[in-house]
Amino acid sequence: HGGLMSNNRLYFATLRGKPKSTANTHYFCTDDEFIYENFYADFGPLNLAVLYRYCCKLNKKLKSFTLSRKRIIHYTSYDQQKRANAAFLIGAYAVIYLKRTPEEVYRALISGTNVSYMPFRDAAFGNCTYNLTILDCLQGIRKALQHGFFDFETFDVEEYEYYERVENGDFNWIVPGKLLAFSGPHPKSKIENGYPLHAPEAYFPYFRQHNVTDVVRLNRKIYEGRRFTDAGFEHHDLFFVDGSTPSDLITRRFLHICESAEGAVAVHCKAGLGRTGTLIGCYMMKHYRFTAAETIAWIRICRPGSKEMVKVEWNGSTESPLQTSPESLCARKSNLPQPRLNLLPKHSMHEPKSSQ
């Protein structure tokens, strides 16, 4: 039946048809229930709210009296994208609830199958993208769990889903209580081409309630920073071009802002998906020792659509904070220098490809 996930009871299988449950086996499938809303060619990983809902569903089955004597088999189809998302869900469940290591779980997922899992690609245009494996995602989940970035016993799924919607602010906590990613504010709140835009003031109540003391802008100025400072927030401009590498100076300044902020730091670029994740990732690699792949995985699970960095490792040096590893990926444009940390260009699906 494919991979055994725990003590002879929970299995994962890839099947061609829809099996009927029997006296001793319960089959279930989530392929058409938990669906990734893509930006471009990206198809996963599924976000934290979906993972939470899946874990609740599976816990209920495992604790169910009527199923107590049955093997439980989560099955998926040979659709490569649905299969990868299903494997991520049950794999993450095993890491979180069964306390299995990501490596053990991944071995179970690939046992008994000769079909490999399709890696998750990001939401950028073009072919040169950072591919994230299921193992990367499981390692990111474990690292986030170890550092207390999430706890499904207290997770507020409605709040997560409410604030990630564009009309309600379009933001996500990446490091809870410390770093929040959000879409760039506009001069005034309005609906433009059916797309809600928010003025700085729209964020004040939430920011105050959650002890956000600093706001960092990474894109060109389209609202007055004074609107935040007049309201008692610190506001910092660290512009760099979308799709480019932040310089060592920008990176060091960002880390310094985060390290000296009294409370949490809210970070935005144009859509809060490209440059924003790059710099938040630098902080995670330095302070929590996430690898580049774990960082990318966690940011994308928290905030789908986020663009990816090339492979980098924090080398502990304050002089040159980020160091490219040997397998650094290609820059999207061949004339770009080999990046230290590069994000592929992101244009929100609702926004014209205007200057950033």
JOFEN-V265239 format. One record per residue. N is the residue number from 1. RES is the residue in one letter. OMEGA is omega in whole degrees, -180 to 180 (999 if undefined). NEAR is the number of other C-alpha atoms within 12 Angstrom. D_LAST is the distance of its C-alpha to the last C-alpha in whole Angstrom. Layout:
BEGIN
n=(N:N)
res=(RES:RES)
omega=(OMEGA:OMEGA)
near=(NEAR:NEAR)
d_last=(D_LAST:D_LAST)
END
This chain:
BEGIN
n=(1:2:3:4:5:6:7:8:9:10:11:12:13:14:15:16:17:18:19:20:21:22:23:24:25:26:27:28:29:30:31:32:33:34:35:36:37:38:39:40:41:42:43:44:45:46:47:48:49:50:51:52:53:54:55:56:57:58:59:60:61:62:63:64:65:66:67:68:69:70:71:72:73:74:75:76:77:78:79:80:81:82:83:84:85:86:87:88:89:90:91:92:93:94:95:96:97:98:99:100:101:102:103:104:105:106:107:108:109:110:111:112:113:114:115:116:117:118:119:120:121:122:123:124:125:126:127:128:129:130:131:132:133:134:135:136:137:138:139:140:141:142:143:144:145:146:147:148:149:150:151:152:153:154:155:156:157:158:159:160:161:162:163:164:165:166:167:168:169:170:171:172:173:174:175:176:177:178:179:180:181:182:183:184:185:186:187:188:189:190:191:192:193:194:195:196:197:198:199:200:201:202:203:204:205:206:207:208:209:210:211:212:213:214:215:216:217:218:219:220:221:222:223:224:225:226:227:228:229:230:231:232:233:234:235:236:237:238:239:240:241:242:243:244:245:246:247:248:249:250:251:252:253:254:255:256:257:258:259:260:261:262:263:264:265:266:267:268:269:270:271:272:273:274:275:276:277:278:279:280:281:282:283:284:285:286:287:288:289:290:291:292:293:294:295:296:297:298:299:300:301:302:303:304:305:306:307:308:309:310:311:312:313:314:315:316:317:318:319:320:321:322:323:324:325:326:327:328:329:330:331:332:333:334:335:336:337:338:339:340:341:342:343:344:345:346:347:348:349:350:351:352:353:354:355:356)
res=(H:G:G:L:M:S:N:N:R:L:Y:F:A:T:L:R:G:K:P:K:S:T:A:N:T:H:Y:F:C:T:D:D:E:F:I:Y:E:N:F:Y:A:D:F:G:P:L:N:L:A:V:L:Y:R:Y:C:C:K:L:N:K:K:L:K:S:F:T:L:S:R:K:R:I:I:H:Y:T:S:Y:D:Q:Q:K:R:A:N:A:A:F:L:I:G:A:Y:A:V:I:Y:L:K:R:T:P:E:E:V:Y:R:A:L:I:S:G:T:N:V:S:Y:M:P:F:R:D:A:A:F:G:N:C:T:Y:N:L:T:I:L:D:C:L:Q:G:I:R:K:A:L:Q:H:G:F:F:D:F:E:T:F:D:V:E:E:Y:E:Y:Y:E:R:V:E:N:G:D:F:N:W:I:V:P:G:K:L:L:A:F:S:G:P:H:P:K:S:K:I:E:N:G:Y:P:L:H:A:P:E:A:Y:F:P:Y:F:R:Q:H:N:V:T:D:V:V:R:L:N:R:K:I:Y:E:G:R:R:F:T:D:A:G:F:E:H:H:D:L:F:F:V:D:G:S:T:P:S:D:L:I:T:R:R:F:L:H:I:C:E:S:A:E:G:A:V:A:V:H:C:K:A:G:L:G:R:T:G:T:L:I:G:C:Y:M:M:K:H:Y:R:F:T:A:A:E:T:I:A:W:I:R:I:C:R:P:G:S:K:E:M:V:K:V:E:W:N:G:S:T:E:S:P:L:Q:T:S:P:E:S:L:C:A:R:K:S:N:L:P:Q:P:R:L:N:L:L:P:K:H:S:M:H:E:P:K:S:S:Q)
omega=(-178:-169:172:-176:179:175:171:-176:-175:-178:173:-177:173:-174:-179:-178:176:-176:176:177:-178:-179:-177:-180:176:178:170:-177:-180:-174:-178:180:-179:-172:179:176:-172:175:177:-179:179:-180:-179:0:179:-173:-174:180:178:179:178:-178:177:-179:177:-179:-177:177:-180:179:-177:-179:-175:180:-177:180:-168:-180:-177:167:-180:-177:172:-180:178:-178:177:171:-170:-177:179:-179:179:180:178:179:177:-177:-177:178:179:176:-178:178:-174:-171:-178:177:177:176:178:-178:177:-178:-178:177:179:-179:-177:-179:177:176:177:179:-178:180:179:178:177:176:-176:-172:-180:173:170:-174:-172:-175:176:179:-176:-179:175:179:176:-177:179:178:176:178:-179:-179:179:178:180:-178:177:179:175:178:-175:175:-176:-175:178:-174:180:180:178:-176:180:-174:179:178:-175:-176:-178:175:177:177:180:170:175:171:-173:-180:-178:-175:-179:178:177:-179:-176:177:-180:-178:175:179:178:174:-180:-176:179:-176:-177:175:-177:174:178:-176:-179:-176:-173:-176:-179:-178:-180:-178:-176:173:171:-178:-175:176:179:178:-178:-179:-179:-174:172:172:179:178:-179:-180:174:-176:178:-179:175:177:169:180:-176:175:178:-174:162:-171:178:179:180:179:173:179:175:-178:179:-179:180:179:179:180:179:179:-179:-177:-179:-178:179:-179:-179:-180:176:-173:176:166:179:180:-178:-175:-175:-179:-178:-179:180:-175:175:178:178:-180:-180:-180:-179:-170:-177:177:171:169:178:-177:178:180:-179:-179:-176:-180:-179:176:179:-172:-178:-178:179:-179:-169:175:168:-179:175:174:175:-176:173:-177:179:-179:-180:-166:-176:-176:-179:177:-174:-176:-178:-173:-178:171:-173:177:-173:-179:177:174:177:-171:171:-179:-172:177:178:-176:178:172:180:-177:-178:-171:175:-178:-176:179:-172:999)
near=(27:24:32:30:38:26:14:16:25:36:37:44:36:37:23:12:14:19:20:15:18:15:14:16:25:29:31:32:34:32:28:17:18:30:24:32:19:24:25:24:21:32:34:46:52:43:38:43:33:35:41:33:26:35:32:23:23:32:24:16:26:27:16:16:11:16:24:19:19:23:29:38:38:42:40:37:27:25:22:21:31:31:41:42:43:44:50:50:49:51:49:47:39:38:34:34:27:23:21:25:26:32:22:24:37:33:24:29:42:30:22:17:19:12:19:22:28:27:28:40:35:41:37:32:26:19:19:25:31:37:33:39:29:42:36:35:48:43:36:43:45:35:32:35:26:19:18:20:27:31:23:23:13:12:22:17:25:16:20:26:26:17:26:28:21:26:23:24:37:36:39:44:37:43:34:29:25:32:42:43:48:42:45:42:42:32:20:19:21:16:15:15:10:11:21:24:31:29:26:35:28:26:34:27:15:21:34:22:13:21:24:34:34:37:46:46:41:45:33:26:25:23:24:21:29:20:24:31:19:14:22:19:30:29:31:31:27:30:29:31:25:33:36:35:37:35:27:24:20:30:35:25:25:40:30:23:32:35:20:16:25:18:25:32:43:50:48:44:43:43:42:45:49:49:49:56:53:49:56:49:51:49:36:38:35:31:22:26:24:35:34:45:38:37:47:52:48:46:50:47:43:44:46:43:45:51:49:51:52:41:37:37:33:30:21:17:13:17:14:18:31:38:31:25:21:14:17:25:28:27:29:29:21:11:10:15:16:24:32:34:43:46:43:39:39:40:31:31:20:20:20:15:15:13:16:28)
d_last=(50:47:46:48:46:49:53:54:52:48:47:44:45:43:46:46:48:48:51:53:54:57:60:58:54:52:49:45:42:39:37:36:36:33:30:27:24:22:18:19:22:22:25:26:27:28:27:29:30:31:33:35:36:37:39:41:42:43:45:47:48:49:51:52:56:56:54:56:58:56:53:50:48:44:44:41:41:40:37:34:32:34:36:33:32:36:37:34:35:39:38:36:39:41:39:39:42:45:43:43:41:38:40:43:41:40:43:44:42:42:46:48:45:45:41:38:35:32:29:26:23:20:17:15:16:19:22:21:20:22:25:26:30:32:34:30:30:33:33:30:32:35:33:31:35:36:34:34:31:32:36:37:40:38:35:34:32:32:30:27:27:27:24:22:22:19:21:23:20:18:19:21:23:23:26:28:28:26:22:21:17:16:13:11:13:13:15:18:19:20:20:18:19:21:18:18:16:17:18:18:22:22:22:24:27:26:25:28:30:29:29:25:25:22:18:16:12:10:6:6:9:10:13:16:17:20:21:21:23:25:26:27:24:23:19:17:14:13:10:9:7:6:10:11:14:15:17:21:20:17:19:22:21:19:23:25:23:24:27:28:27:30:28:25:22:19:16:12:9:7:10:12:13:11:11:13:16:16:17:19:21:22:23:25:26:28:29:30:31:29:29:25:26:28:24:22:25:25:22:22:25:24:20:20:17:16:15:18:18:21:24:25:28:28:30:31:31:29:29:27:25:24:26:26:28:30:29:25:23:22:19:17:17:21:20:18:20:22:19:21:19:16:14:13:10:10:9:11:14:14:11:10:8:6:4:0)
END
